[in-house]
Amino acid sequence: GAVRAFPRPLSLVLWVARWCGSSARAFSALARFALEAPGLELRVVDVESVPAGEVPRGIESVPVLFVGGTGRFYGDAPEPELARGIAELASERRDRFMAGQMLDRRLRSELLALLRAGEISPRTLAAEVGSESFSRRAAAVLSLSDLALADRLLAAEALPVLEGLLADLSAQVRGDAVFALAEVGDLRAVTAVQKLCSDPDPDVREGAEEAIEKIKKRAVWGWRA
C-alpha cells in the first residue's frame, strides 16, 4: 500500500531516547516499513549520545523522524498515519504538512526554531490561518505572534498570504486573518484591513477596527503595545 509507494531510495533518520516508549514504537513501525520496501535507508540516533550543540534545531522531545534530510515527523503514530506522513514529507507538500502537524501538536517553540532557520516559510504558516480547523487556525495565529515577537521582518513575509485571506468566503477565516495581521503588526497591512471595516459580519468589522488601532500603536510604541 502506502509504504510500497514511497519514493526510493529514501533516507529515514529516527532520533530517539532509549528509555522512551514512543521511540520504541516508532522504531518498530519503521523497521517493518524497511522490510516491506527495500530502498528505505533507516538510521537511528540516540539523542542522549550526541553533544547538545549537535542536536538539530527544533528537537525538544523524541521521537522525531527526518524524512529525506529535511522533512520531520514528530512523535509516534499508528502505522497508517505514519506511512501517510512519510509520503507527504517526501513530496512537494512537505512544508505544509510539517507546519500543520506541528500546529496540531502544539509544538510552538520547535516551529519557531524552524521558521527562524528558514526551514519553514512564514507564508506556509500563514496559509494555515485559512484552515477549516478552528484549533489549527488559532495555533497558526499564536505562532505568527511568536514569530513577530522574535523577528518582525521575517513575520512580515506572511503579509501577502494573510491579506489574501481577508477575501475568504468564511467570516471566521477573515476574522482570524485580521487578528493575525494585528499580531504581525506591519503598517503596510492597514490599507487591506480597512476594507473590512465595512464587512457584512459585525465581528469582522469590530476586529478590523481593533486591528488597525493595534497596528498603529505598535508602529509608534513598539511590538508590545
N, C-alpha and C positions, 0 to 999 in steps of 0.2 A: 504494500500500500504506500503510505506516505514516505516511509523510510526508503523504499526502493527508488522513489522519485527524487531523492536528494541529488544535487549536482555532485559529481565526483571527478577527481579527488577533492575531499573536503576536510579541512583541519578543524578538529574539536579539541579545545583545551579546557579542562574542568578544574576550577580552583575549589579546593575542599579543605576541611579540617577532619582529622582522624576521629575525633570524638563526636562529630556531627551526624545525627541520623539522617537528615535531609541530604547530606553529601553522599552518604552510602546509597540511598535510594536513587539519586541521580546517576551515580556511577553504574549501578546495576542496570538501569534502563539503557544507558549509553553503550554499555558492553554488549547488550543484546542487539542494539542497533548495528554495532560494528560487525557482529557475526552475520546479520541479515544482509548487510550492504557492504561488501568488500570495496575498499577505496576510501572508507571513512578512517581518518587518522586520529585516534583518540590518545590524548596525553593528559595525565592527572598531576596536578601540582598541589602540594600541601602548603597552604598559606603560612603556616607556622614555621616552615623550614626556609622561608625566604625573608631576607632582611626587609624591614618595614619600608625602606626607601625604594625597594624594587617591586613592591606590590603595585599592580596597575591602579591608576586613579579610578575612583568610582567603586572600589570594592570595600565595603564596610561590613559585610556579612557574607556567609557562604551557604550553599554553593553558588558559584557564578560560572556559567558556561560561555566561553568565547567561541563564536562560530565564524570560520573563515578569517580569523585575525581580529576583526573589529566588532562584529555583532555580538550582543550579550543577551543571555537568558538568565534571569535572576531567580534563584530558588529552585525547588524541585516541583514537579507537576506530574499528573498521570501521563503515562506514555503517549497516548494520542495527542494530548495538548503539547507535550514536549516535542514530538515529531513535527507538529504543525508550526511550532515556534522556530525550530531549526530551519524548516523550509522557508519561512518568512525572512529569517535573518540571513539566509543565503541568497536572497533575491534583492531586486531593486527597491523593495518595500521595507528594507531593513530598518532605516532610521525611524519611520513612522511606527513600526511595530515596537521597536525598542522604547521609544518615548511613551507609547501607550501602556506598555507593560509596567514601566517604572512609575507612571502616574497611578495606575490601578493598585500597585503595591505600596504606594506612599513613600517612595524612595527619593525624597526631596533633595537631600544632601548629595546623594550619588548622581542624581540628574543634574544638579547644579554643577558638579565637577565635570561632567561630560559636556555640558553646554559651554563652560568656560574653556575647555580644552579643544573645542571645535569638533568634537566627535558627534554631536547632535546639533542641528541648526535651530536657532530661535524661531525660524519660520515653521519648522516641523512642529515645535512645541505649540506655537500659536494656532496651527491648524486644529489642534485638539480642543481649542475653545469652541469649535464648531461641532464637536462630537454629539451624538444622540444621547450619550450617557451624562446625566447631571453630575455625578460624582467625578467623572473624568474631566468635565469642563471646569468644575470647581478646583480640582487639583492642578489643572493647567494654569489657571489664573494665579494660584498661590505660587507656582513655580516661576511664572513670569515676574511676579513681585520679588521673589528671591533673587532672580537674575538682575532686575533693575537695581536692587539694593547693592549688589556686588559689582555690576558693570553696566551703567546706564547706556553707554554707546552700543554695547552688544545687544542689550534688550531692545533697543530701537530698531534692530533688524527685523523685529516681528511686526512693525507697523503696517506694511503693505497687506499682510495676511489678515491682521485684525481689522483693518479698515474695510477689507473686502467682506468680512463677516457682518459688518453693520447693515448690509443689504439682505441678510439671510431672511427667509420666509418665517422662521421661528422667532417670536418675540423674546423667548428665553435666550436664544443664541445671541440676538442683537444686544440684549441687556448684559450678557456676560462679556461680550466683546467690548462694550462701553466700559465696563468695570475693569477689564484687563488693560485697556488703553489708559485709564486713570492710574493704574498701578505702574505702568511703564513710564508715564509722566513726561511725555515728549510734547512740546508745544506744537509741533507740526501736525499733531492729530486733532487739534482743536477745530479746524475747519470741517473735517469729516464728522466729528461728534456733534457739532452744532446742528447739522441737518436732522439729527434725531430728536432735537428739542420739539419738533412737530410730529413725532412718530405717533401712529394711531394708538399705541399701547401706552397707558398712563405711567406704568412702572418704568418703561424705557425712557419716556420723556423726563421723568424725575431723575433717573440715573444719568442721563446725558447732561442735565444741568449741574448735577453734583460733580460729575467727572470733569467738566470744563473748569469749575471752580478749583478742584483739586489739582489739576494740571497746572493752572496758572499760579497757584500758591507755591507749588514745587519749583516753578521756574524762578520765583523770587527768593524763596526761603530754603530751598534745597529739598532733597528727596524725602526727608522725614516729615515734611509739612503735611 
